[in-house]
């Protein structure tokens, strides 16, 4: 729940910045992304140590932390979004391909 709220707040602040209502410089955005990634990463670690991947929550929070970290890296190093945006499609795709604990696979159906 907290990671979802952080992502929504981060997105709203970014939208306000794009509308020139709130102004944050490039490194400020990177630091906010790193801070949010750290908070969500801690929440993900707690999920992995608790229920693990059984609930799916740990994987979701790990994915959110990874995306926030990648956003921070792109902003910090002033990389071109037009060049690096595919990574934000690739990372969730990889996450979907990874095996999940507690789920059935086609091989186990036989």
Backbone as numpy.savetxt, mean C-alpha at the origin, in Angstrom:
# Nx Ny Nz CAx CAy CAz Cx Cy Cz
-8.83 -1.64 9.36 -9.65 -0.45 9.36 -8.78 0.80 9.36
-7.76 0.81 10.21 -6.89 1.99 10.31 -6.14 2.21 9.00
-5.69 1.13 8.37 -4.95 1.29 7.11 -5.86 1.86 6.03
-7.11 1.46 5.99 -8.06 2.02 5.03 -8.29 3.50 5.27
-8.42 3.89 6.52 -8.61 5.30 6.87 -7.38 6.10 6.46
-6.19 5.56 6.71 -4.97 6.27 6.32 -4.88 6.45 4.81
-5.24 5.42 4.06 -5.21 5.54 2.60 -6.20 6.59 2.10
-7.40 6.61 2.69 -8.40 7.60 2.29 -7.93 9.01 2.63
-7.38 9.20 3.83 -6.87 10.52 4.23 -5.73 10.96 3.33
-4.83 10.04 3.02 -3.71 10.34 2.14 -4.22 10.77 0.77
-5.18 10.05 0.23 -5.76 10.38 -1.07 -6.49 11.71 -1.06
-7.24 11.99 0.01 -7.96 13.27 0.12 -6.98 14.43 0.21
-5.93 14.28 0.99 -4.92 15.33 1.09 -4.25 15.57 -0.26
-3.99 14.50 -0.98 -3.38 14.60 -2.31 -4.32 15.34 -3.27
-5.61 15.01 -3.20 -6.60 15.67 -4.04 -6.68 17.17 -3.71
-6.68 17.51 -2.42 -6.69 18.91 -2.02 -5.43 19.64 -2.49
-4.31 18.96 -2.49 -3.08 19.55 -2.99 -3.18 19.82 -4.49
-3.73 18.86 -5.24 -3.91 19.04 -6.68 -4.86 20.19 -7.00
-5.81 20.44 -6.11 -6.76 21.54 -6.30 -6.22 22.86 -5.74
-4.97 22.85 -5.26 -4.30 24.03 -4.70 -5.00 24.57 -3.46
-5.70 23.70 -2.75 -6.34 24.10 -1.49 -5.36 23.92 -0.34
-4.61 22.84 -0.38 -3.55 22.55 0.59 -2.28 22.34 -0.22
-1.21 22.99 0.16 0.03 22.85 -0.60 1.08 22.11 0.22
1.57 21.02 -0.34 2.61 20.21 0.28 3.69 20.01 -0.78
4.96 20.20 -0.40 6.03 20.02 -1.39 6.33 18.53 -1.61
7.18 18.26 -2.58 7.49 16.89 -3.00 8.03 16.03 -1.85
9.00 16.55 -1.11 9.57 15.78 -0.01 8.57 15.61 1.14
7.70 16.58 1.31 6.65 16.45 2.32 5.73 15.29 2.01
5.36 15.16 0.74 4.53 14.03 0.33 5.24 12.71 0.55
6.52 12.68 0.22 7.29 11.45 0.40 7.33 11.06 1.88
7.58 12.03 2.75 7.62 11.74 4.19 6.27 11.27 4.70
5.18 11.89 4.23 3.84 11.43 4.62 3.60 10.00 4.16
4.03 9.69 2.94 3.86 8.33 2.43 4.68 7.32 3.23
5.92 7.69 3.58 6.76 6.79 4.39 6.16 6.58 5.77
5.64 7.66 6.37 5.02 7.55 7.70 3.79 6.64 7.63
2.94 6.87 6.64 1.75 6.02 6.49 2.14 4.57 6.22
3.18 4.35 5.40 3.65 2.99 5.12 4.14 2.31 6.39
4.83 3.07 7.24 5.32 2.49 8.50 4.16 2.09 9.41
3.16 2.96 9.53 2.01 2.65 10.38 1.27 1.43 9.85
0.99 1.41 8.57 0.27 0.28 7.97 1.13 -0.98 8.03
2.45 -0.84 7.87 3.35 -1.98 7.98 3.33 -2.62 9.36
3.27 -1.78 10.39 3.18 -2.30 11.76 1.85 -3.03 11.95
0.78 -2.46 11.42 -0.52 -3.13 11.50 -0.50 -4.46 10.76
0.16 -4.50 9.62 0.28 -5.75 8.85 1.06 -6.79 9.64
2.15 -6.36 10.26 2.96 -7.30 11.05 2.14 -7.88 12.20
1.34 -7.03 12.83 0.48 -7.53 13.92 -0.53 -8.54 13.40
-1.06 -8.30 12.20 -2.00 -9.26 11.60 -1.32 -10.59 11.30
-0.10 -10.52 10.72 0.62 -11.75 10.39 0.92 -12.56 11.65
1.25 -11.87 12.73 1.57 -12.56 13.98 0.31 -13.07 14.68
-0.82 -12.45 14.39 -2.09 -12.86 14.99 -2.76 -13.94 14.17
-3.66 -13.54 13.30 -4.44 -14.48 12.50 -3.68 -15.02 11.30
-2.62 -14.34 10.90 -1.90 -14.75 9.70 -2.72 -14.46 8.47
-2.47 -15.20 7.43 -3.15 -14.96 6.16 -4.55 -15.57 6.13
-4.96 -16.21 7.21 -6.27 -16.85 7.23 -7.39 -15.86 6.97
-7.26 -14.65 7.52 -8.32 -13.67 7.35 -8.17 -12.87 6.07
-7.02 -12.89 5.45 -6.77 -12.09 4.27 -6.42 -10.65 4.60
-6.65 -10.25 5.83 -6.39 -8.88 6.27 -4.88 -8.59 6.26
-4.08 -9.55 6.66 -2.62 -9.35 6.70 -2.09 -9.07 5.30
-2.57 -9.82 4.33 -2.11 -9.61 2.95 -2.56 -8.25 2.42
-3.77 -7.84 2.75 -4.28 -6.55 2.30 -3.47 -5.41 2.89
-3.17 -5.49 4.17 -2.40 -4.42 4.81 -0.95 -4.42 4.34
-0.41 -5.60 4.05 0.95 -5.65 3.51 0.98 -5.00 2.13
-0.03 -5.26 1.32 -0.12 -4.64 0.01 -0.26 -3.13 0.10
-1.08 -2.65 1.03 -1.25 -1.21 1.22 0.06 -0.56 1.65
0.76 -1.19 2.58 2.05 -0.65 3.04 3.06 -0.62 1.89
3.07 -1.65 1.07 3.99 -1.71 -0.06 3.71 -0.59 -1.06
2.43 -0.38 -1.38 2.08 0.69 -2.31 2.42 2.07 -1.76
2.18 2.29 -0.47 2.54 3.57 0.14 4.05 3.77 0.12
4.79 2.72 0.36 6.25 2.80 0.31 6.72 3.14 -1.10
6.13 2.50 -2.10 6.49 2.79 -3.50 6.15 4.23 -3.88
5.00 4.72 -3.41 4.65 6.12 -3.66 5.69 7.04 -3.04
6.10 6.74 -1.82 7.13 7.53 -1.16 8.45 7.54 -1.92
8.83 6.40 -2.44 10.09 6.30 -3.20 10.00 7.13 -4.48
8.89 7.01 -5.20 8.72 7.79 -6.43 8.79 9.28 -6.14
8.14 9.71 -5.05 8.14 11.13 -4.70 9.50 11.60 -4.19
10.13 10.81 -3.33 11.40 11.22 -2.73 12.49 11.43 -3.78
12.55 10.50 -4.73 13.58 10.58 -5.76 13.12 11.35 -6.99
11.93 11.95 -6.91 11.37 12.76 -7.99 11.38 12.00 -9.32
10.93 10.74 -9.24 10.85 9.91 -10.44 9.61 10.31 -11.23
9.62 10.05 -12.52 8.50 10.43 -13.38 7.37 9.41 -13.24
6.18 9.90 -12.84 5.02 9.02 -12.71 4.70 8.34 -14.03
4.89 9.08 -15.13 4.56 8.51 -16.44 5.42 7.30 -16.78
6.58 7.20 -16.17 7.47 6.07 -16.40 7.21 4.94 -15.42
6.88 5.27 -14.18 6.83 4.27 -13.11 5.43 3.81 -12.73
4.36 4.38 -13.33 3.02 3.99 -12.92 2.72 2.51 -13.10
3.30 1.80 -14.08 2.96 0.37 -14.22 3.30 -0.47 -12.98
4.23 0.00 -12.17 4.57 -0.78 -10.97 3.38 -0.87 -10.01
2.48 0.12 -10.10 1.30 0.11 -9.24 0.22 -0.84 -9.77
0.44 -1.40 -10.93 -0.40 -2.47 -11.46 0.29 -3.81 -11.23
1.60 -3.82 -11.39 2.39 -5.06 -11.26 2.38 -5.59 -9.83
2.60 -4.73 -8.85 2.68 -5.19 -7.45 1.39 -5.84 -6.98
0.21 -5.23 -7.18 -1.01 -5.95 -6.78 -1.22 -7.24 -7.58
-0.80 -7.25 -8.85 -0.91 -8.47 -9.64 -0.08 -9.60 -9.06
1.14 -9.27 -8.63 1.99 -10.28 -7.99 1.35 -10.77 -6.70
0.78 -9.83 -5.94 0.12 -10.22 -4.68 -1.02 -11.19 -4.93
-1.75 -11.00 -6.02 -2.86 -11.91 -6.34 -2.36 -13.29 -6.76
-1.15 -13.35 -7.33 -0.61 -14.63 -7.77 0.01 -15.45 -6.64
0.37 -14.79 -5.55 1.00 -15.51 -4.45 0.01 -16.45 -3.79
0.48 -17.62 -3.36 -0.42 -18.56 -2.69 -0.86 -18.01 -1.34
-2.07 -18.32 -0.99 -2.62 -17.86 0.30 -2.84 -19.09 1.19
-2.56 -18.92 2.46 -2.79 -20.00 3.42 -4.28 -20.13 3.68
-4.72 -21.34 3.83 -6.10 -21.57 4.18 -7.07 -21.52 3.00
-6.56 -21.40 1.78 -7.44 -21.40 0.62 -7.22 -22.69 -0.17
-8.22 -23.11 -0.88 -8.10 -24.33 -1.69 -7.48 -24.00 -3.02
-6.69 -24.90 -3.52 -6.12 -24.76 -4.85 -6.71 -25.83 -5.75
-6.53 -25.69 -7.02 -7.05 -26.69 -7.96 -6.38 -28.03 -7.74
-5.10 -28.03 -7.34 -4.39 -29.28 -7.11 -4.97 -30.03 -5.92
-5.46 -29.32 -4.93 -5.99 -29.99 -3.74 -7.39 -30.55 -3.98
-8.02 -30.13 -5.08 -9.35 -30.64 -5.39 -9.33 -32.09 -5.89
-8.17 -32.52 -6.39 -8.07 -33.87 -6.96 -7.92 -34.91 -5.90
